[in-house]
Amino acid sequence: MRTVLLTSHTHARGQRFVIRISGGPRHGEVVYETTNWEHPEIKMFTPPLILQRGEGLTSVITYNNTTSRTICFGLTSEDEMGIIFGYYY
């Protein structure tokens, strides 16, 4: 798989979004990082980031819940989520 672009999506409580390679000899290698939930970096890979068979991507996201209620995954700004977006071929 050749990845040419990565970005992230989270809501206002998201403080840090990291994408790492999962599996293979590069397991744990950070390939993307942002601390801006509202305007996350759009990272282009030239040349493409090549992932071999058995390798993938995983996200590690840090949230800060400043409310007195439990925050769960959801689609509204009152909830939280963490999504890796990317273009690959």
C-alpha positions as CSV (number, residue, x, y, z in Angstrom):
1,M,0.0,0.0,0.0
2,R,1.3,3.4,-0.9
3,T,0.0,6.3,1.2
4,V,0.2,9.8,-0.2
5,L,-1.8,11.8,2.3
6,L,-2.7,11.5,6.0
7,T,-4.8,13.8,8.2
8,S,-6.9,13.4,11.4
9,H,-10.3,14.2,12.7
10,T,-11.4,14.6,16.3
11,H,-13.5,17.1,18.3
12,A,-12.6,19.9,20.7
13,R,-11.4,17.7,23.5
14,G,-8.8,16.1,21.3
15,Q,-5.3,17.4,22.4
16,R,-2.9,15.2,20.4
17,F,-3.4,12.8,17.5
18,V,-0.6,10.5,16.5
19,I,-0.5,7.9,13.7
20,R,2.0,5.1,14.0
21,I,2.9,2.2,11.8
22,S,1.6,-1.0,13.3
23,G,3.4,-4.3,12.6
24,G,6.6,-5.2,10.8
25,P,10.1,-3.9,11.4
26,R,8.9,-0.3,11.7
27,H,6.3,-1.1,14.4
28,G,5.6,2.1,16.5
29,E,7.2,4.5,14.0
30,V,5.4,7.9,14.1
31,V,4.3,9.0,10.6
32,Y,1.9,11.8,11.6
33,E,1.3,14.1,14.6
34,T,-0.9,17.1,15.3
35,T,-2.0,19.0,18.4
36,N,-4.6,21.1,16.5
37,W,-8.0,19.4,16.5
38,E,-9.7,22.3,14.6
39,H,-7.1,22.6,11.8
40,P,-5.1,19.4,11.7
41,E,-2.1,19.1,9.6
42,I,-2.6,17.6,6.1
43,K,0.6,15.6,5.6
44,M,1.6,14.7,2.0
45,F,4.1,11.9,1.4
46,T,6.4,12.4,-1.5
47,P,7.6,9.8,-2.2
48,P,4.6,7.8,-0.9
49,L,4.8,6.1,2.5
50,I,5.0,2.4,1.6
51,L,3.4,-0.1,3.9
52,Q,4.4,-3.8,3.3
53,R,2.2,-6.8,3.9
54,G,1.5,-7.2,7.6
55,E,1.9,-3.4,8.3
56,G,-0.9,-1.0,8.9
57,L,-1.7,2.3,10.7
58,T,-3.0,2.9,14.2
59,S,-3.9,6.1,16.0
60,V,-3.0,7.2,19.6
61,I,-5.2,10.0,20.7
62,T,-5.1,12.1,23.8
63,Y,-8.3,13.8,25.1
64,N,-9.0,16.2,27.9
65,N,-12.5,16.0,29.3
66,T,-13.1,19.3,31.1
67,T,-16.7,18.5,31.8
68,S,-18.3,16.7,34.8
69,R,-19.8,14.0,32.5
70,T,-18.5,10.9,30.8
71,I,-17.7,11.6,27.2
72,C,-18.3,8.8,24.7
73,F,-17.7,8.2,21.0
74,G,-20.3,10.0,18.9
75,L,-21.0,12.2,15.9
76,T,-21.7,15.6,17.6
77,S,-19.4,18.2,19.1
78,E,-20.6,17.1,22.6
79,D,-19.1,13.6,21.9
80,E,-15.6,12.6,20.8
81,M,-14.1,10.6,18.0
82,G,-10.8,9.8,16.3
83,I,-10.6,9.1,12.6
84,I,-7.6,8.6,10.3
85,F,-8.2,10.0,6.9
86,G,-5.9,9.3,4.0
87,Y,-5.3,8.7,0.4
88,Y,-3.6,5.5,-0.7
89,Y,-3.3,3.2,-3.6
